[in-house]
């Protein structure tokens, strides 16, 4: 939400009648509700549409993209996303309507999806014609992406498709980057590095080559060299999100979460519609011990994905680790309202009950978690702790024995301590 939580808290704690200029008195509670509603309206409708599209809620996504287009009827991103809602719903004719509008607003941007749409309709000639236009545009995708796209399977044996690929559509540099990508994905890291080193001599696009080098080193697990390569790429260009995101991943692989946070933020600035980055940023803040910032970021993510149980689970973990047990319980309760078959949610709520000395509820949740995941040694250990604090010595020992059998060192240590005392 765009309204700071601190302001909402102040309004709630000071809920007295308030005069908003001339006119009747307005209770602050009513003002609070109005501000909450207003802040929801202030969310970016485009990003809300992206979130609904990712969930497959096409009608809801269209409602948000319609808001975008009501403000700017030729908004290219809005037109493309609106077309995607119809394409993914197999409503190809309506997808074509928006894609043709998009082509008038920004030529070339919608050609690829148009080609896919006509391929799905079985029109090989039109699909090939549009794909040729795409290959001549600045939006051109790598050949591997196109050739492996399942949308074109039905026209691969057509004469139009075969004729299209008799031409060389890619420059030497484009072929080079595709080969580097292929070698990297195939695990041929040394060959990829050799190719990059040869190309770097006198290369015009050194930043992209250095980014590719960083990616290879990251795949090799050589994170220090990866960071050096990404840093060199960033020094040449701060507009490539792959450089910042790659460096963030390498920082996190080394446990340097504070260093990763600025890179994740920059990646989000360059790719705002990649909402999953919010979740990664929240996890990075959490790992760095910035619990307030982590909770704030995850709350923003849950506003885009209110029905995603995993996001509420992460939020609950952050709150638990910061000692906010009641709020954590609220998150875990919500997780279980959304998904009743995930043992992690029962285990997390059980651990929270254990932390608040509510042992009976903790035992119930640990039991539910073990019904779903009977060999989880950590849950057996926690269940033993709940029994121990409930003065059930025999029960706790039995649980710790199960935990130790499944690999819990903590449980084995507890049993050793008890043996010494005996």
Steps between C-alpha positions, in 0.01 A plus 500: 500500500618850429376640832768447768396251767620740769241756391222242516613401849499861619150551362376186671651586839356852484153416369308811610252712307686709248384801304615502136454872434147642485227245545410213734746323728657186348599215733861402447399134469290588196791701366725199552265277297483763226879531489539124479260496207680790338840333539365188330381715212847652480660167419627483145219339296754372248691306766177375653405375154837329462444325834154376400634388161771296673231334709292421193216728615443640153178691560643675806819578305294657219323724747834643611639536148178674397580762765841547339348535154226733628779744590704437184322305229824440310713393795716229336566298817131509589397387150753215501393375841133526407574287194682249719192456719302394193782292349553301820125443522508363139283789384717571197267729307477752783876474550546603135286811550730635772819390324401684183439811711842446654666480159353838410622648828847340495593309189673168558416463867205266450622305197626199689179444693302566183703232321431256783132585492466434127699178541248388760225576250679285242585787265861410415539764231393788725702364793816480288442849360466648849795303630712642217391847605598414857844381387555831324399701808688620806297255712661194341527197727780238484447225244495235772209671672299510178584149377411344836174694537218245507267750338668433164495118514192480275667696216856366518450279194336770293686637193470854642681401820778316316544787257525751786793319663704474181604859566767617746315726739772548759822701495836353602473662843150364554615151400795536738279579800266215414794260486632626835156451651476150356841398635420644843166322524665177381763518776789558258631785713863503390402508132260786576774693680744444212243634257436806719872572543558486124202726433601759763801607296378805312131430576252785473257356757741416781232546767287213366802274464610573856147426620518168317834432670342572838222254422748226408702551819181497707397166346847369584457605863788745469308787655791740560597496133134524411462817707813649343366436149156640579657805664710568192184474287312739729785750483443511123118505511247540781206416273536121480282330765677166444826648634342627822287191556791266428725685743225491764474122459876461540504724808223293657680175414789634712265604780555871426135595515555868585705536181229324298220733610600810292542279191156347545350848538669615180374191318148587613540853366599363161238220498209617717259239366713215638309495826676187625799725563309647794497159663873455439569847640296419809694177552829689460396755763397215727833321460679829568304542824299798371170362623296821477608561141444133417146509638424822312616355167313172546186689599524685170539170320193353674298801388565389142453130583255485793410137428858369488550291813878485454527879527302506826721218628815704433337801665416288804856370525635856494260606775584190706873564474446860613302382804159619376325173580136610488543655157689189389209283614265712292716435192521126559124484561450668165738253336288213626182668381652502152677161506425222749741234374838667547677361810725809522205720592392275790860470617552877490181569690590227750841656557332836557261348753802340666670840524189642670481202744170383349612139506170321434447690175864449411467122543190496280678685220817291525279191478332632185839581346627150572190341351598670174880464537567216747881497466565868569754485782471871587125468564555189712757697700265797547216268597729348762571848635127573528451173691797576726356839597163328553670272759464195276853366542439158347322650201778751434767227518301289253475794260870582531588138431297520179666831413848356561415196289413732211823699536448771763827585675312724745281209607803271541662762721186527714492124546869497595439772759215301653713187511771693690245627752373151558 
